[in-house]
Amino acid sequence: MSNMTSITDVSRGQQFCPLLQAMKEHNLNNNTKANMVVVCIHGLVSCLGILENALILWVVGFRLQRRTVASVWVLNLAMSDFLATLTLPLFTLYLSSPHSWELGSILCKTQASIFFLNMFVSAFLLAAISLDRCLLVAKPVWSQNHRSVAGAWKVCALGWLWAVFNTFPYLLFRSVIEKQDGRKLCYHNFALFSGANLERNCEVRQAATAISKLLIAFLVPLAVIAGSYIQIGLNLRKRRRRRKQSTSRLTDALVVSNKNGAPGTTSTPTSTKTTNMFLKPPSSGPSLALTPTALSPSPSAGQLSQSFTRMVTFVITAFVLCWAPYHIFCMIEVSAQYWQNNLYLVEVGLPLATTFAFLNPVLNPILYAFSCPNFCVRIRQSLGTVFDGLVEERGGLLLAPGKSLRAHIRRKSSRDVSLGAPGSPRGSCSPRPSADFKPSFPPPSPALSLKDRAMERQESNDEVEDG
């Protein structure tokens, strides 16, 4: 057990917990060259994170004219990440000091509060997104009737309020502590607002905050996420089994009906032609007639849902990998109250784990861009049109008097949309066929689509049963 006792700073009348008093007496991080490398890397990451999240906010918040539930989730995640990346330069300045907080108590409380606010908001929103995906698969009829953009905004507002409530203790106990070597710490001092039993209060508050962070911002959201995706997998497997059974029954019925179409007679070219119409595509039509991309100039709803699900999976994985080390070292810090040998591990590892947690809001915009093609298209339209207009010699900004920048961007954006995803509206997250789009091949005949219509009816019946 630790033999540390609480100590009072007589000159200032300030009390400290035993763990914090031991940290005041230690001198670490004196390697100037290593610190400069960390500072340079952290500064580059800070600038990159701010630019990335500002770009995502611009694209999702201002470039999309039709708001969807998925865009509401991404917009709130981006707002939380943008706030977190705004505090990264403050942490970089602390590392370059070296490891001395010279920005005062107010910025110390602000930086810590935004850090924990981002942690709670991200965990809540990822759990909400997973539940939303689960309801879409398990209860499609209910989701179609009750799932709305306004409802998503209400859930996000609830998440922000929940995060603010859980962040308040860290705002309350955060303070600037001066060490014996003259450097300053921006750290939690649980001896503040304490009564007579100081050491006991320090132990309880330290353990309560660490365990609450671990449960509310990590383990419980992960349990919700895991349960949601397990349920999604079970529902999809059940639906595929039903679809396979209905397909086999429909095929058997078509074969039997074709055999019984001309009783007492042999197979004629007419019956052969009828069978071919049901069981194989016409040889004269293009091969794209049976593909989803040919029947619709834009990706199907299933493809868009798969793309969004892939993006959510990447974001959840990054969240786990970035925040797991931080929570592990927080629990080691709790144990350092009883085993003082763990304190050195905390002083070395916790700043590194905090830096690793700061990478999460920097990685999320990259995951948005590489897992969802629509983000790449929007970013290219937002930035590419401006730079393309500046360097264009013919019909560009320099040689087109009377043409405004907004008109050029609108014209260039419509051209990019027509080339990248024909038929999709400019402001939509989920492209749909345009009214002016005319396919270059004739529509399939009613006889050819009979099997497809039967399959759609069977799938809708399955969805009603699931709902």
Sequence and secondary structure as in RCSB ss.txt:
>XXXX:A:sequence
MSNMTSITDVSRGQQFCPLLQAMKEHNLNNNTKANMVVVCIHGLVSCLGILENALILWVVGFRLQRRTVASVWVL
NLAMSDFLATLTLPLFTLYLSSPHSWELGSILCKTQASIFFLNMFVSAFLLAAISLDRCLLVAKPVWSQNHRSVA
GAWKVCALGWLWAVFNTFPYLLFRSVIEKQDGRKLCYHNFALFSGANLERNCEVRQAATAISKLLIAFLVPLAVI
AGSYIQIGLNLRKRRRRRKQSTSRLTDALVVSNKNGAPGTTSTPTSTKTTNMFLKPPSSGPSLALTPTALSPSPS
AGQLSQSFTRMVTFVITAFVLCWAPYHIFCMIEVSAQYWQNNLYLVEVGLPLATTFAFLNPVLNPILYAFSCPNF
CVRIRQSLGTVFDGLVEERGGLLLAPGKSLRAHIRRKSSRDVSLGAPGSPRGSCSPRPSADFKPSFPPPSPALSL
KDRAMERQESNDEVEDG
>XXXX:A:secstr
      EEETTTTEEE HHHHHHHH      HHHHHHHHHHHHHHHHHHHHHHHHHHHHHHHS SB  HHHHHHH
HHHHHHHHHHHTHHHHHHHHTTTS   SHHHHHHHHHHHHHHHHHHHHHHHHHHHHHHHHHHH HHHHHHH  HH
HHHHHHHHHHHHHHHHHHHHHHHEEEEE TTS EEEEE TTTT  S HHHHHHHHHHHHHHHHHIIIIIHHHHHH
HHHHHHHHHHHHHHHHHHHHHHHHHHHHHHHHHHTSSTTS   HHHHHHHHHHHS  SSS GGGGSHHHHSSS  
HHHHHHHHHHHHHHHHHHHHHHHHHHHHHHHHHHHTTT TTHHHHHHHHHHHHHHHHHHHHHHHHHHHHHH HHH
HHHHIIIIIHHHHHHH SSSSSTT TT  HHHHHHHHHHHHHHHHSTT  TTBSS    TT   SS    TTTTH
HHHHHHHHHHHHHHHH 
